[in-house]
């Protein structure tokens, strides 16, 4: 899936002459951790994070009074704090590639720029979490079967056919060789819910025919029960 399908296009930006104080207020009000810095043409020239602001803020032990402190914060400009060597992603690159860039650079968001360097969006870790939920189909399929299968044509179909024969509706199939033994692949099949007796019989049949790593049920009603509520 491409970045352009999952990025946010309504991007909050500032220019280089924005004060540190204003940038801090924007981040707090919008509940964001970074701000893209653009020039008059809309081209990306830098990025400033909440960490940059914290590092530049005066120590709590400062002897400045409140008026001097406010003057200092309003006089420091974003251009003095921003990172100009910005890690970015293109709209026609994959979300997986964007995730690698975030992971390797230890950042939580990436500005998205077009071929002219103009900022057209931003993609965050939250966007990638949404993609993960979408491709796995967890909202529509509550049972996940995990297998270690022979890495050969038709092995996944054999498993899927058994699940379908018991009335299971296949929601998603994911596989990887990276964590599997040599000559095998780990396959994760998500299915719609089944009656307990049907599920029990299905698991028994699967374990007789294949190497089952686990079977897990995701109870979505638990999400609401475990939701953190801020008073």
N, C-alpha and C positions, 0 to 999 in steps of 0.2 A: 504494500500500500504506500502511496506517495504522500509526502509531507503536505502537499497542497490540499489534500482531502481532510487533514486533521489539524492544521494550524489555525490559530486565532488571527483574524485579519484586523480586528479592532484593537490596534496596538497603542498603548500609552507611551508617548515619547516626550523627550525634552530636548532643548538645544544646548549648545556648549556654555552659554552664558546664564543658564538657570542656576540659581543659588543652591548651595548644599541644603539650606533650611527648607526651601520649597520642594526639592527632590525628596527629602525625608518625609515631608507632609504628604506628598503624593503617594509614596510607597505605603504609608500607614493607612491612608484613606482607601486606597485601592486594594490593599492587602496583597501586594506583590513584592518580590524579593530583588528585582532588578529593573532598570529603565534603559531603554535603547536611546542613544543620542544621535540625532540626525541634523543635517545641515538644511539650508533653505530649499534645496532640491529634493529633500526627502532621502538623501543618500545616508547610509549608516556610517558614522564616523567614530563611534565608540559605544561602550556600555558601562554603566555604573551599577554596582550591587549594594545591598544593604550592608555587606561587610566593609565595602569601601567607605561608606558613610561612617560606620562605627569606628573604623581605624583612624579616620580623620577628625572625629569629634574630640573636643577637649576632654581631658581627664576629669573625673568627678572631684579630684583634689585641686582643681584649678582655683586660683584666687580671684578670678574675674568675677565682677558682679553681673547681675542678670542683663543689664543693658550692654555691657561690654561683650558678654557672651553672645547675645542676639546679633550684635553688630558683626562679630567674627563669623558666625554661622551664615549670615546673609552676604558677607563679602567673599566667602570661598565659593568659587564657581566649579561647576561640574567638569569643565575642561581641565581643571587641576587635579581631578580625582579619577576620571574615567580611564578605562582600559581601551587603548586604541587598536591593539592586536586582537581583534574580535573573532571568536570561533563562530562560524555561521553555517547555514545549510541552505540549499537551493530547493525551490518548490517541487521540482521534478526528481528529487532524490528520495530514497525510501525512508520510511519512518525507522526501520531497523538501523539504517546508516546513521540517522540522527541520534538514535539511542546510543550507538557506539561512540559518537562524538561527545555526548554528554558524559558517558561513563569514563572514557579515557581522559577527559579534561576536568572531571569532578565538578560539573556544573548542572544546574537544574532546568535550564531553558536555553533555547537557541533562537537568535533572530533569523528570519527567513528573508533572503534578498534575491532580487531578480538579476538578469544578466548585466544590468546597468548599475548594480550596487544599491538600488533603491529598496528600502525596507518595505516589505509587503505583508509581513506577518510575524508570528512568533509561535514556537512549539515548545511545550513544557513537559515535564515528567508526568503531570496530570493527564495531558493529552495522550501520552503513550500508555498510561494505565487504562484510559478509556478504550484505546485500540485493543489492548490485551483482552479486556472484557468482551469487546465486540467480536473478535476473531475466535475466541473460545466458546462463545455462546452460553456463558454461565447463567444468564438471565432466563434462558429458555430451556436449558437442559441441566438437570440437577445431579446427574450421576456421571462420574468419570471413571473409566476403566484404563488402567495402565498396563502395558505389555512389554515384554522383551521378545521381539520376533526375529526370525531369520531375515537377513537383509537380501531378499530376493523378490522378483516380481510376483505379485499376487498374494503375498503374505498378509497384507492389510485387508484385502478384500475377503479373505477367508474368515478373519475375525469379525469384520463388519457384517458378513452374511449371517453368522451365528446370532449376533445381537438383534439383527432385523427379524430373524426367524422367531424370536421370542416377543416380538412386538415393540422392540426398542426403536425409537426414531433417532437416527444419527444427526447430531447437531454440528459437531466439528471433529476433525481428525488432525492431530499434530504429530510430527515425528522428528526425531533427531538421532544422529549417529554419535554426536560428541560425547555423550555420557553413557553410551552403550558399550557392551563388550565387542571385541573384534568379530566381524561377520554378522553382527546383529544390529538392530535399531530399536530404540525405545519409542513406543507409539502410545499416544494418549487419545482415547476416543470418548467424546462426551455424548451422552444419550438423554433422551427425555426420561422422566420418572416412570418407574414400573411398580406394579403391585409387589408387596413384600415377598409373597410366595413365588411369583414369577421371577423376581430378582434373585432370590435364593437359588432357584433351579438354574437360572442362567449362569450365575457365578460358578456353580458346581460344574456345569458343562464346559465353561471356558477354562477352568482350572485343569480339567481332564485333557483338554486338547492343546492348550497353549501355556506359556509361562506368564502368569499374571503377577504383576508387581504389586498392585493394590486395586481396591475398589473403594471409591469415596463418594458420599452424598453431600452436596452443598445445600444446606437449608437456608434459603434466602430470608425467611422470617427472623433468623438470628441476627441479620444485619441491623434491623431496627432495634432489637433488644440490646445490641452492643454499641449502638450509636453513642458517641460522646456528646453530651449536652452541656453547653456553657450557660451558666445561670446569668 
